[in-house]
Amino acid sequence: MDSQALQMDSTHRAGGDIVDQDARNLVNGSQRVSEHIKSSYSNETGTSIDRVLNHYLRTMDADSEGQVEGCFDVEGTTYEPRPGLSPLYPMYLRKLLSSTSIVPYETFSHPVACLIAVSSRHPAPIEALRQLYTNSGHGSKTIPAWMGTEYLRYYVLIHDEENDDITKSTALFDLMKRHFGLHCHLLRLRRSQCVLSDDDNTRVPSCEWLSAEEEVEMFSMRDYADDVEFSEKYIFESDSTAIKSFLREMVTQSIVPFMESRVMTWNDQVASRRRGISGRFMSLSKRWTGFGTAKSTTSGLAGVSNPSGSNYDYQQGFYPPETPESTMRQLGDYAFMLRDWKLAYSTYDFLRADFGHDKAWGYHAAANEMAAITSLLSPQAFNLKSRSETLDQMLETAAYSYLTRCSMPFNVNRCLIVAIELLKTRGPVAADDAARWGGKLLELGVLTPSAQALTTERIAECYISRTRAPLAAAGTRKRQAALWNVLGSDSWLRLDSPDQARVLLREASVLYGLDNQGSARLPFPSMQGLWQKLSLALRDAGGDDYEALIDTSVAQDDFELDTTEEKEQLNSFTRPIIPSSTDAEGFTPQDAGPTPPASLDNPQLQSGGFE
């Protein structure tokens, strides 16, 4: 078995040609992080996710729905959506989280450990390990200039159970531990290939966190490759047990303690000093007087001035890994992965101001995004004031910076979708905020048609969660839930998915009370044209129960709106927009160019449905 060095990331793999191109451009720190490449990667990722969704939409029918849903099973946990919800949504959420690029402004995809492996049959294994260690940071394996080198090296000796002597391998493993320390493991595997007919066999599980680009590539390979090549693979049960034991030992005894040690060191040596009185004084001195500047920097971009004392390199577009800002960002990410929400939030919150002052907009947007997400993951309760003054401001700033300043629509989508899901878990009251942010995401116009249909359906689910709780005094949001179900039905029908459209329209009829015979009513005449069009289209598409969806009479006199707010929401439906507030940096979210509101009384709506 040949020697090899495997680079391990802190989170999921980030595949794709755009990532490789981005890394090659910055290997020696000689080129700036291209905003065009960032935008290109973001657009390519959104397109790949849409292709994956469309692939499953084409293959999903009444008989194969369970098969599509099975791809969302996690070991020990099965996602069970509410009846009527599309089984594609959990896969869509997973693709958003797994399709992250390797970028300088967040370190979740930066290496935490480097795995160096050698075979016990190598004539000079110790020298081979030393050579692999030396080569891990040089030549073609050089990491980008904005990526730190403080990651764990873990050494593995692979023993061939069928051909090697275990006594010699054990002695060699003891020698490895004396040379390289305790971060070593002896992995015992069988050399022969396992087939289905073997007694001691187990199926090799498929990767649950493939990025959208990797899955699209897999679809293309299946179209041209032999079926045998993509048939199920098997390994011996003993090998499976050995690999699981190896991974468990490496994570629990080496990687997690290493991360905890780094967090303690960075918090004591960097973060504490920055948060203290002397650190704040030096920060103010650098900003306003230039005193205490570690190095003088010049303008790197035309028309952009480098603030005095800033460690941000405008010419190359990143903070060098040895700077306090880069170290604290890595501290926040490590604390987040270790689930220390308090430390992670305080770190992100502290960095927001520094990144904003330095006009490092990618870092600024990412810090606001993670501060918002970490605050939602914290166990303490949120009140209305803290949500409006803190959480909303962080999400608005992140969305504006990602979209307008950095041209990264994929990051906007990821940020707001995760925030919607976390808000929804905080109970029915926070579900209103989740639905509101879902409407803002639709208004920004960054979603593909499939993603728009899934998001519309999710907004309806947020309002439906209000109907399950005893919140009669605050409103159950039945009419809003029904309205978004109608919009979702229209979106699915445009994607040639009549089954899902029929489910949502039927649920809207239940929420509107159209399931009661003799009392079929719609709340206002403006919806009649769209309702009739959807019902007739579903009838033409075939299927059962379409007649129950067709409404033939509307009695506006029997319906009264309770409040002025409901009248504005129902009679003149307006997609939510980001409030026009000015933040500390002086921008207004209207500059992002919100689309004009659409009214249900529009004649185009009655004839052509919602656009």
C-alpha positions as CSV (number, residue, x, y, z in Angstrom):
1,M,0.0,0.0,0.0
2,D,1.5,3.3,-1.0
3,S,2.1,6.1,1.4
4,Q,-0.3,9.0,1.4
5,A,-1.2,12.2,3.2
6,L,-4.9,13.0,3.6
7,Q,-6.0,16.5,4.4
8,M,-9.0,16.6,6.9
9,D,-11.3,19.5,7.0
10,S,-13.1,20.8,10.1
11,T,-16.5,20.3,8.5
12,H,-17.8,19.0,5.2
13,R,-15.9,18.7,1.9
14,A,-16.1,21.6,-0.5
15,G,-15.8,20.4,-4.0
16,G,-15.9,22.0,-7.4
17,D,-13.6,23.6,-10.0
18,I,-14.4,27.1,-8.6
19,V,-12.9,26.2,-5.2
20,D,-9.8,24.7,-6.8
21,Q,-9.4,27.8,-8.9
22,D,-9.9,30.1,-5.9
23,A,-7.2,28.2,-3.9
24,R,-4.7,28.2,-6.8
25,N,-5.2,32.0,-7.2
26,L,-4.2,32.5,-3.6
27,V,-1.6,29.8,-3.0
28,N,1.3,32.2,-2.7
29,G,-0.7,35.2,-1.7
30,S,0.2,36.9,-4.9
31,Q,-3.3,37.6,-6.1
32,R,-6.3,39.2,-4.5
33,V,-9.4,37.2,-3.7
34,S,-11.4,38.0,-6.8
35,E,-14.9,39.3,-6.2
36,H,-15.8,37.9,-9.6
37,I,-14.7,34.4,-8.5
38,K,-16.7,34.7,-5.3
39,S,-19.8,35.7,-7.3
40,S,-19.2,32.9,-9.9
41,Y,-18.9,30.3,-7.2
42,S,-22.1,31.5,-5.5
43,N,-24.0,31.4,-8.8
44,E,-22.6,28.0,-9.8
45,T,-23.5,26.5,-6.4
46,G,-27.1,27.8,-6.6
47,T,-27.4,26.4,-10.2
48,S,-26.0,23.0,-9.0
49,I,-28.5,22.8,-6.1
50,D,-31.3,23.6,-8.5
51,R,-30.1,20.8,-10.9
52,V,-30.1,18.3,-8.0
53,L,-33.7,19.4,-7.0
54,N,-34.9,19.2,-10.5
55,H,-33.4,15.7,-10.9
56,Y,-35.3,14.4,-7.9
57,L,-38.5,16.3,-9.0
58,R,-38.4,14.4,-12.3
59,T,-37.9,11.0,-10.6
60,M,-40.4,11.6,-7.8
61,D,-43.9,10.1,-8.2
62,A,-46.4,8.4,-6.0
63,D,-44.6,5.0,-6.0
64,S,-41.0,6.4,-5.6
65,E,-41.7,9.1,-3.1
66,G,-40.5,6.9,-0.2
67,Q,-37.3,6.2,-2.1
68,V,-36.5,9.9,-2.6
69,E,-37.3,10.5,1.1
70,G,-34.9,7.8,2.1
71,C,-31.9,9.9,1.0
72,F,-32.5,12.1,4.0
73,D,-32.0,9.3,6.6
74,V,-29.2,9.9,9.0
75,E,-27.7,7.1,10.9
76,G,-30.1,6.5,13.8
77,T,-32.4,9.4,12.8
78,T,-35.0,9.5,10.1
79,Y,-36.6,12.8,9.0
80,E,-40.4,12.5,9.1
81,P,-42.0,15.6,7.6
82,R,-45.5,16.6,8.3
83,P,-47.9,14.9,5.8
84,G,-48.2,17.2,2.8
85,L,-44.7,18.7,3.0
86,S,-42.3,18.1,0.1
87,P,-39.7,15.5,1.0
88,L,-37.2,17.5,-1.0
89,Y,-36.9,20.3,1.7
90,P,-34.5,18.4,4.1
91,M,-32.3,17.5,1.1
92,Y,-32.3,21.2,0.0
93,L,-31.3,22.3,3.5
94,R,-28.5,19.7,3.6
95,K,-27.2,20.9,0.2
96,L,-27.1,24.4,1.4
97,L,-25.0,23.4,4.4
98,S,-22.7,21.0,2.6
99,S,-21.9,23.2,-0.5
100,T,-19.6,25.6,1.3
101,S,-16.5,26.8,-0.3
102,I,-13.0,27.2,1.2
103,V,-12.8,30.9,1.7
104,P,-10.7,33.2,3.9
105,Y,-13.5,34.9,5.8
106,E,-14.7,31.7,7.6
107,T,-12.6,28.8,8.8
108,F,-15.2,26.0,9.0
109,S,-13.6,24.4,5.8
110,H,-10.1,25.1,6.9
111,P,-8.0,22.1,8.0
112,V,-8.2,21.0,11.6
113,A,-6.0,17.9,11.2
114,C,-3.7,16.4,8.6
115,L,-3.8,12.6,8.4
116,I,-0.5,11.0,7.4
117,A,-0.6,7.3,6.7
118,V,2.1,4.7,5.8
119,S,2.0,1.0,5.1
120,S,3.7,-1.4,7.5
121,R,5.3,-3.0,4.4
122,H,7.2,0.2,3.6
123,P,11.0,-0.4,3.8
124,A,11.6,2.9,5.8
125,P,8.2,3.9,7.4
126,I,9.6,6.4,9.9
127,E,11.5,8.3,7.2
128,A,8.5,8.1,4.9
129,L,6.3,9.7,7.6
130,R,8.9,12.5,8.1
131,Q,9.0,13.1,4.4
132,L,5.2,13.3,4.1
133,Y,5.2,15.7,7.0
134,T,7.7,17.9,5.2
135,N,5.9,17.8,1.9
136,S,2.4,18.5,3.5
137,G,3.0,22.2,3.3
138,H,5.2,22.5,0.2
139,G,5.0,22.1,-3.5
140,S,1.6,21.1,-4.9
141,K,0.2,20.6,-1.4
142,T,0.8,24.2,-0.3
143,I,-2.2,25.7,1.4
144,P,-3.4,29.2,0.6
145,A,-1.7,32.1,2.2
146,W,-4.8,33.1,4.2
147,M,-5.0,29.6,5.8
148,G,-3.2,29.0,9.1
149,T,-0.7,26.1,9.6
150,E,-1.7,25.4,13.2
151,Y,-3.4,22.1,12.7
152,L,-2.9,18.7,14.1
153,R,-0.7,16.0,12.5
154,Y,-2.1,12.5,13.0
155,Y,0.0,9.5,12.0
156,V,-1.5,6.1,10.9
157,L,0.3,2.8,10.4
158,I,-1.7,0.5,8.2
159,H,-1.2,-3.2,8.9
160,D,-2.1,-5.8,6.3
161,E,-3.8,-8.6,8.3
162,E,-3.3,-11.2,5.5
163,N,0.4,-10.6,4.6
164,D,2.2,-8.8,7.4
165,D,3.5,-9.9,10.8
166,I,1.5,-8.2,13.6
167,T,4.5,-8.5,16.0
168,K,6.7,-6.4,13.7
169,S,3.9,-4.0,13.1
170,T,3.4,-3.5,16.8
171,A,7.1,-2.9,17.4
172,L,7.1,-0.4,14.5
173,F,4.0,1.3,16.0
174,D,5.8,1.7,19.4
175,L,8.7,3.3,17.5
176,M,6.3,5.7,15.8
177,K,4.9,6.9,19.1
178,R,8.3,7.6,20.5
179,H,9.2,9.7,17.4
180,F,5.9,11.5,16.8
181,G,4.0,11.4,20.1
182,L,0.7,10.0,21.1
183,H,-1.3,11.1,18.0
184,C,-0.8,7.8,16.3
185,H,-2.9,4.8,15.5
186,L,-2.4,1.2,14.2
187,L,-5.1,0.4,11.7
188,R,-5.5,-3.3,10.9
189,L,-7.2,-4.0,7.6
190,R,-7.5,-7.0,5.2
191,R,-6.0,-6.6,1.7
192,S,-8.4,-8.8,-0.3
193,Q,-11.5,-7.3,-1.8
194,C,-14.9,-8.1,-0.2
195,V,-17.8,-9.3,-2.3
196,L,-21.5,-9.9,-1.5
197,S,-21.0,-13.6,-1.3
198,D,-18.6,-13.3,1.6
199,D,-20.1,-14.1,5.0
200,D,-18.3,-11.3,6.8
201,N,-19.5,-8.4,4.6
202,T,-21.2,-5.1,5.2
203,R,-22.3,-2.5,2.7
204,V,-20.2,0.6,2.3
205,P,-22.6,3.5,3.2
206,S,-23.0,6.4,0.7
207,C,-21.8,9.8,1.6
208,E,-24.6,11.8,3.3
209,W,-23.0,15.2,2.9
210,L,-22.1,15.3,-0.8
211,S,-22.1,18.9,-2.1
212,A,-24.4,19.8,-4.9
213,E,-21.5,20.0,-7.4
214,E,-20.3,16.5,-6.4
215,E,-23.8,15.1,-6.8
216,V,-24.3,16.7,-10.2
217,E,-21.0,15.2,-11.3
218,M,-22.1,11.8,-10.0
219,F,-25.3,12.1,-12.0
220,S,-23.3,12.8,-15.1
221,M,-20.9,9.9,-14.5
222,R,-23.9,7.5,-14.0
223,D,-25.2,8.5,-17.4
224,Y,-22.0,7.4,-19.2
225,A,-20.5,4.7,-16.9
226,D,-21.3,1.1,-16.6
227,D,-23.9,0.1,-14.0
228,V,-21.4,-2.3,-12.4
229,E,-19.1,0.6,-11.6
230,F,-21.8,2.3,-9.5
231,S,-23.1,-0.9,-7.9
232,E,-23.1,-1.3,-4.1
233,K,-19.6,-1.8,-2.6
234,Y,-18.9,-4.0,0.4
235,I,-16.1,-4.4,2.9
236,F,-15.4,-6.9,5.6
237,E,-17.2,-6.4,9.0
238,S,-13.8,-6.5,10.8
239,D,-12.5,-3.7,8.6
240,S,-15.6,-1.7,9.2
241,T,-15.2,-2.1,13.0
242,A,-11.5,-1.2,12.8
243,I,-12.2,2.0,10.8
244,K,-15.0,3.1,13.1
245,S,-12.8,2.5,16.1
246,F,-10.0,4.5,14.5
247,L,-12.2,7.5,13.7
248,R,-13.7,7.5,17.2
249,E,-10.3,7.4,18.8
250,M,-8.9,10.1,16.5
251,V,-11.8,12.5,17.2
252,T,-12.3,12.0,20.9
253,Q,-8.6,11.6,22.0
254,S,-6.8,13.9,19.5
255,I,-8.9,16.3,17.4
256,V,-11.4,17.5,20.1
257,P,-8.7,18.0,22.8
258,F,-6.5,19.8,20.2
259,M,-9.4,22.2,19.4
260,E,-10.1,22.8,23.1
261,S,-6.5,23.5,23.7
262,R,-6.4,26.0,20.8
263,V,-9.5,27.7,22.1
264,M,-8.1,28.2,25.6
265,T,-4.8,29.5,24.2
266,W,-6.3,31.9,21.7
267,N,-8.9,33.1,24.3
268,D,-6.2,33.8,26.9
269,Q,-3.5,35.3,24.6
270,V,-5.5,37.1,22.0
271,A,-9.2,37.5,22.8
272,S,-8.8,38.6,26.4
273,R,-6.3,41.2,25.5
274,R,-8.5,42.6,22.7
275,R,-11.6,42.7,25.0
276,G,-9.7,44.4,27.9
277,I,-9.3,48.1,28.5
278,S,-5.8,48.2,27.1
279,G,-6.9,46.3,24.0
280,R,-9.8,48.7,23.4
281,F,-7.6,51.7,23.9
282,M,-5.1,50.4,21.3
283,S,-7.9,49.7,18.9
284,L,-9.2,53.3,19.2
285,S,-5.6,54.6,18.9
286,K,-5.1,52.6,15.6
287,R,-8.4,53.8,14.2
288,W,-8.1,57.5,14.9
289,T,-4.4,58.3,15.3
290,G,-2.5,55.5,13.7
291,F,-0.6,55.0,17.0
292,G,0.5,51.4,17.7
293,T,0.3,50.3,14.1
294,A,2.1,47.1,13.6
295,K,2.9,48.0,10.0
296,S,2.0,50.8,7.6
297,T,-0.2,49.8,4.7
298,T,-1.1,51.6,1.6
299,S,-4.1,51.7,-0.6
300,G,-4.4,48.3,-2.4
301,L,-7.5,49.0,-4.4
302,A,-8.3,52.0,-6.6
303,G,-10.8,54.2,-4.7
304,V,-10.5,52.3,-1.4
305,S,-8.4,53.7,1.4
306,N,-6.9,51.4,3.9
307,P,-7.8,52.7,7.4
308,S,-4.8,53.5,9.6
309,G,-3.6,50.6,11.6
310,S,-5.8,48.0,9.8
311,N,-4.4,44.5,9.4
312,Y,-6.7,43.8,6.4
313,D,-4.8,43.5,3.2
314,Y,-6.9,45.2,0.5
315,Q,-4.6,44.2,-2.3
316,Q,-5.0,40.4,-1.6
317,G,-8.4,40.6,0.1
318,F,-7.8,38.8,3.4
319,Y,-6.3,39.0,6.9
320,P,-3.0,37.2,7.2
321,P,-3.4,34.1,9.5
322,E,-1.1,35.6,12.1
323,T,-3.2,38.7,12.7
324,P,-5.5,39.0,15.8
325,E,-8.6,39.3,13.6
326,S,-7.9,36.0,11.7
327,T,-7.1,34.2,15.0
328,M,-10.2,35.4,16.7
329,R,-12.4,34.4,13.7
330,Q,-10.9,30.9,14.0
331,L,-11.5,31.0,17.8
332,G,-15.1,31.8,17.2
333,D,-15.5,28.9,14.7
334,Y,-13.8,26.4,17.0
335,A,-16.0,27.5,19.9
336,F,-19.0,27.1,17.6
337,M,-18.0,23.6,16.6
338,L,-17.4,22.7,20.2
339,R,-20.9,24.1,21.0
340,D,-19.6,26.8,23.4
341,W,-22.3,29.2,22.2
342,K,-21.5,31.9,24.7
343,L,-17.9,32.2,23.8
344,A,-18.6,31.9,20.1
345,Y,-21.3,34.7,20.2
346,S,-19.1,37.1,22.2
347,T,-16.2,36.5,19.7
348,Y,-18.4,37.1,16.6
349,D,-20.1,40.1,18.1
350,F,-16.7,41.6,19.0
351,L,-15.4,41.1,15.5
352,R,-18.4,42.7,13.7
353,A,-17.3,46.2,14.6
354,D,-13.6,45.6,13.6
355,F,-14.5,44.1,10.2
356,G,-17.0,46.9,9.5
357,H,-14.4,49.5,10.3
358,D,-11.8,47.8,8.1
359,K,-14.4,47.6,5.3
360,A,-13.6,43.8,5.0
361,W,-17.2,43.2,3.8
362,G,-16.9,39.4,3.3
363,Y,-15.6,39.0,6.9
364,H,-18.2,41.6,8.1
365,A,-21.1,39.7,6.5
366,A,-19.9,36.3,7.8
367,A,-19.4,37.6,11.3
368,N,-22.9,39.0,11.4
369,E,-24.3,35.7,10.0
370,M,-22.6,33.6,12.6
371,A,-23.5,36.0,15.4
372,A,-27.1,35.7,14.5
373,I,-27.0,31.9,14.2
374,T,-25.1,31.5,17.4
375,S,-27.6,33.7,19.3
376,L,-30.4,31.5,18.0
377,L,-28.7,28.4,19.2
378,S,-28.1,29.8,22.7
379,P,-30.5,28.4,25.3
380,Q,-31.5,31.8,26.7
381,A,-34.9,33.1,25.6
382,F,-35.4,36.0,23.2
383,N,-37.8,38.8,23.9
384,L,-39.3,41.0,21.3
385,K,-36.9,43.9,21.9
386,S,-33.8,41.8,21.6
387,R,-35.0,40.2,18.4
388,S,-35.8,43.5,16.8
389,E,-32.7,45.4,17.9
390,T,-30.1,42.7,17.7
391,L,-31.1,39.7,15.7
392,D,-32.9,41.5,12.9
393,Q,-30.0,44.0,12.6
394,M,-27.4,41.3,12.3
395,L,-29.5,39.4,9.7
396,E,-30.2,42.5,7.7
397,T,-26.5,43.5,7.7
398,A,-25.4,40.0,6.7
399,A,-27.9,39.8,3.8
400,Y,-27.1,43.3,2.5
401,S,-23.3,42.8,2.7
402,Y,-23.4,39.4,1.0
403,L,-25.7,40.5,-1.8
404,T,-24.8,44.1,-2.5
405,R,-21.2,44.4,-1.4
406,C,-19.9,40.9,-2.2
407,S,-22.3,39.6,-4.9
408,M,-22.8,36.2,-3.1
409,P,-26.5,35.3,-3.4
410,F,-25.8,31.7,-2.2
411,N,-24.5,33.0,1.1
412,V,-27.7,35.1,1.5
413,N,-29.8,32.1,0.9
414,R,-27.9,29.9,3.3
415,C,-27.9,32.6,6.0
416,L,-31.6,33.3,5.9
417,I,-32.7,29.7,5.5
418,V,-30.8,28.6,8.6
419,A,-32.1,31.6,10.5
420,I,-35.7,30.6,9.5
421,E,-35.2,27.1,10.7
422,L,-33.7,28.2,14.0
423,L,-36.5,30.7,14.6
424,K,-39.1,28.1,13.9
425,T,-37.7,25.9,16.6
426,R,-38.3,28.6,19.2
427,G,-42.0,28.2,19.3
428,P,-45.1,29.6,17.6
429,V,-44.3,33.3,18.5
430,A,-40.9,33.2,16.8
431,A,-42.5,31.4,13.8
432,D,-44.0,34.8,12.8
433,D,-40.4,36.1,12.5
434,A,-39.4,33.0,10.6
435,A,-42.2,33.6,8.1
436,R,-41.3,37.2,7.8
437,W,-37.7,36.4,7.0
438,G,-38.9,33.9,4.5
439,G,-40.8,36.6,2.7
440,K,-37.8,38.8,2.7
441,L,-35.7,36.0,1.1
442,L,-38.3,35.7,-1.7
443,E,-38.3,39.4,-2.2
444,L,-34.5,39.6,-2.6
445,G,-34.9,37.5,-5.8
446,V,-31.9,35.2,-5.2
447,L,-33.7,31.9,-5.3
448,T,-34.0,29.5,-8.2
449,P,-37.6,28.3,-9.1
450,S,-37.3,25.1,-7.1
451,A,-35.9,26.8,-4.1
452,Q,-38.6,29.4,-4.3
453,A,-41.3,26.7,-4.2
454,L,-39.7,25.1,-1.2
455,T,-39.3,28.4,0.6
456,T,-42.9,29.4,-0.1
457,E,-44.1,26.0,1.3
458,R,-41.9,26.5,4.4
459,I,-43.4,29.9,5.1
460,A,-46.8,28.3,5.0
461,E,-45.6,25.7,7.5
462,C,-44.4,28.5,9.8
463,Y,-47.8,30.0,9.9
464,I,-49.5,26.6,10.3
465,S,-47.4,26.0,13.4
466,R,-49.4,28.9,15.0
467,T,-52.6,27.1,14.4
468,R,-51.4,24.2,16.6
469,A,-50.8,26.3,19.7
470,P,-53.3,27.9,22.1
471,L,-52.6,31.4,20.9
472,A,-56.1,32.6,20.0
473,A,-55.4,36.0,21.6
474,A,-52.4,36.6,19.4
475,G,-54.0,35.1,16.2
476,T,-53.7,31.7,14.7
477,R,-52.6,32.9,11.2
478,K,-54.9,30.5,9.4
479,R,-55.6,32.8,6.6
480,Q,-51.9,33.6,6.1
481,A,-51.1,29.9,6.1
482,A,-53.8,29.3,3.5
483,L,-52.5,32.2,1.4
484,W,-49.0,30.9,1.3
485,N,-50.2,27.4,0.5
486,V,-52.0,28.8,-2.5
487,L,-48.8,30.5,-3.6
488,G,-46.8,27.3,-3.0
489,S,-49.3,25.4,-5.1
490,D,-48.9,27.9,-7.9
491,S,-45.1,27.5,-7.7
492,W,-45.2,23.7,-7.8
493,L,-47.6,23.8,-10.7
494,R,-45.1,26.0,-12.7
495,L,-42.5,23.3,-12.0
496,D,-44.8,20.6,-13.5
497,S,-45.3,19.0,-10.0
498,P,-49.1,18.6,-9.9
499,D,-49.0,16.1,-7.0
500,Q,-47.4,18.5,-4.6
501,A,-49.4,21.4,-5.9
502,R,-52.6,19.4,-5.3
503,V,-51.6,18.7,-1.7
504,L,-51.0,22.3,-0.9
505,L,-54.2,23.6,-2.5
506,R,-56.2,20.9,-0.7
507,E,-54.6,22.1,2.6
508,A,-55.4,25.7,1.7
509,S,-59.1,24.7,1.2
510,V,-59.1,23.1,4.6
511,L,-57.7,26.3,6.2
512,Y,-60.2,28.4,4.3
513,G,-63.1,26.1,5.4
514,L,-63.8,25.0,1.8
515,D,-64.0,21.4,2.9
516,N,-67.4,21.9,4.5
517,Q,-70.1,21.2,2.0
518,G,-72.5,24.0,1.5
519,S,-70.2,26.7,3.0
520,A,-67.5,27.0,0.4
521,R,-66.2,30.5,0.5
522,L,-63.0,32.4,-0.4
523,P,-62.1,35.4,1.8
524,F,-62.0,37.9,-1.1
525,P,-62.9,37.9,-4.8
526,S,-59.4,38.7,-6.0
527,M,-58.3,35.1,-5.3
528,Q,-61.1,33.5,-7.3
529,G,-59.3,33.8,-10.7
530,L,-56.1,32.2,-9.4
531,W,-58.0,29.5,-7.5
532,Q,-60.0,28.5,-10.5
533,K,-57.0,28.4,-12.7
534,L,-55.0,26.2,-10.3
535,S,-58.0,23.9,-9.8
536,L,-58.6,23.5,-13.6
537,A,-54.9,22.9,-14.2
538,L,-54.8,20.2,-11.6
539,R,-57.9,18.6,-13.1
540,D,-56.2,18.5,-16.5
541,A,-53.1,17.0,-14.9
542,G,-55.2,14.1,-13.5
543,G,-55.4,12.6,-10.1
544,D,-58.1,12.2,-7.5
545,D,-60.1,14.7,-5.5
546,Y,-59.6,17.6,-7.9
547,E,-63.4,18.4,-7.8
548,A,-63.2,19.3,-4.2
549,L,-60.6,22.0,-5.0
550,I,-62.9,23.9,-7.4
551,D,-64.7,26.8,-5.8
552,T,-67.8,28.1,-7.6
553,S,-69.1,30.8,-5.4
554,V,-67.6,33.7,-3.4
555,A,-69.6,35.6,-0.9
556,Q,-67.7,38.7,0.1
557,D,-70.6,39.9,2.2
558,D,-70.2,37.0,4.6
559,F,-66.6,37.8,5.3
560,E,-65.3,40.6,7.5
561,L,-61.8,41.5,8.2
562,D,-61.0,41.8,11.9
563,T,-58.2,44.4,11.9
564,T,-56.6,47.0,9.7
565,E,-53.5,44.9,9.6
566,E,-55.4,41.9,8.3
567,K,-57.1,44.1,5.7
568,E,-53.7,45.3,4.4
569,Q,-52.3,41.7,4.4
570,L,-55.2,40.0,2.7
571,N,-56.8,42.6,0.4
572,S,-53.5,44.1,-0.8
573,F,-51.0,41.4,-0.4
574,T,-47.4,42.8,-0.3
575,R,-44.3,40.7,-0.2
576,P,-42.2,41.8,2.8
577,I,-39.2,44.0,2.2
578,I,-36.2,44.7,4.4
579,P,-37.0,47.8,6.5
580,S,-35.3,51.0,5.4
581,S,-33.0,51.6,8.3
582,T,-29.5,52.9,8.3
583,D,-26.9,50.9,10.2
584,A,-23.6,52.0,11.8
585,E,-21.8,51.9,8.5
586,G,-24.3,54.3,6.9
587,F,-26.0,52.1,4.3
588,T,-29.6,51.7,3.6
589,P,-31.0,48.3,2.6
590,Q,-33.2,49.9,-0.1
591,D,-30.0,50.3,-2.1
592,A,-30.2,46.5,-2.8
593,G,-33.2,47.3,-5.1
594,P,-36.3,45.6,-3.7
595,T,-38.9,44.5,-6.2
596,P,-42.2,46.4,-6.2
597,P,-45.1,44.9,-4.2
598,A,-47.8,42.8,-5.9
599,S,-51.5,43.2,-5.1
600,L,-54.1,40.4,-5.3
601,D,-56.4,42.9,-7.0
602,N,-54.1,43.1,-10.0
603,P,-56.0,41.8,-13.2
604,Q,-52.8,40.1,-14.3
605,L,-52.9,38.0,-11.1
606,Q,-56.4,36.8,-11.8
607,S,-55.5,35.7,-15.3
608,G,-51.9,34.5,-15.0
609,G,-51.4,33.7,-11.3
610,F,-48.6,35.0,-9.1
611,E,-45.4,36.0,-10.7
